[in-house]
């Protein structure tokens, strides 16, 4: 008897979950509907009716934003204006867009550090508005553009801070927390830096340590805000390789905002193009990244070609388009 | 980590204990520790014990409390504002507390609340008021106000509150003015346990609250947004931290006047000794702050005996050059 009722409850739970998913899908407006300039070629949009592909993605979606909008100033313009996007589990989604297009704000909305004025964000189909900060932190980690420490923390201390959401109040880190932190250091190739002072590291080393700290958070989703912005070519390459490896080996889902189109082309499985707070296009990198989208986004005429040796798309800017 | 925490607290605790025990022995009348704690002589006949417990110990305890309160407030401000130069003095919070206390003394304000007498209460209100202004600026800081602006605002606030203080002294009668001036130099002329108990209530509350903060302070010192993404409710943590810091500043100032530089010298020395982790820095600063002010007060009492210096002069003579050294080191 008891077992049966238990099963019934589970069945009911699944049923409700499925229903919620349907409701959610019903809520999502088709992406192409009236967004972006009309001149924009419509095959760039990956609309809802496009597909089995999208449905497949949705069913294993890690992070989903439905029509989110946000303004820093109550009466000011919406910095993010009705964005709907879906981050499939295991994907690396690139956020591209000119300065001020709302990339950082969108990342903040996805991570729950700001609350949307409209719309909602869900993680694993759970609305983030129902999660506490601590619960959020166990699911999503953020790597900010730059990290400065006001005090002289050691590298290990910085990485151990990632364990915060897993500890109770007054609980000190135990041996397993230190083990997780060390593993994160090893995974980012920074094990040798462990005893160093964070402030004495180079930019690339700092960035890798901060990524290690985010990994120590043991969350499945990583949001990175221009992770290579202030790094030289060598470090840029290193970070890109590291992110690709973490995605491949650990299955970390990532959302990466960047201005580096070639980084996006190498690293990202999908791209979201943002302009003035709206989504211009959203889909697989191969499909979304082309001369038209680069012109629309940045006002630059560019050649987008497949690199013969690297095997991925490369973007070569040619002239300002007017 | 646990071992380091225990070792740190034990070491700094022992230092404070030794200071509390030895400081009362030194003074114009020499006394002996063995006679003070002798069980064979009844207290009424034991002059040494009377000097120790009645004349000198209250002052030492007051010094300890003031030192802890200012040091803890300094640690909290530095972490919250992510600026190692922030302290109750540089932010104008001490000046606010002083103004509050001064108003209570000069105008003989007599209102008590929950066992807290009017002077600590007024100085808490003053520090909270000054802190409110700092908080508004700090909130604006997220939108780009630099920490330099914050410190400049603190200086402006201190100067403004200082002018109000002088205005109050002008209207106060002569004996009050003398008392005020002496008090403002930072003096621990405490000869009974009553003011200690009065300050202990808010300070104990502040310390209990601060006890929940160290990890949060570590995270906030890395930036508000970084802290938030790690699971800290930053807004709530900031309010709790600022409440605790203004309570302990208010209590400390009501007891000993605005003794300068303690909130900046102590946390820095402690960080040099134990590192940056606030779980070590906070308790160690509370204990080391106590020892520091006890020692400074000892110097103030004895260096130019029989003339007593206000303890504030001693901390300023040590703290001023130390502060400059910090600035030079940061620039280098």
Interface residues (C-beta under 8 A of the other chain):
Chain A: X108 X111 X113 X132 X133 X134 X135 X136 X137 X138 X140 X141 X142 X144 X147 X148 X149 X150 X151 X152 X153 X154 X157 X158 X161 X162 X164 X165 X167 X169 X170 X172 X173 X217
Chain B: X1 X2 X5 X78 X79 X82 X83 X84 X212 X215 X218 X219 X221 X222 X223 X225 X226 X228 X229 X230 X231 X232 X233 X271 X275 X276 X277 X279
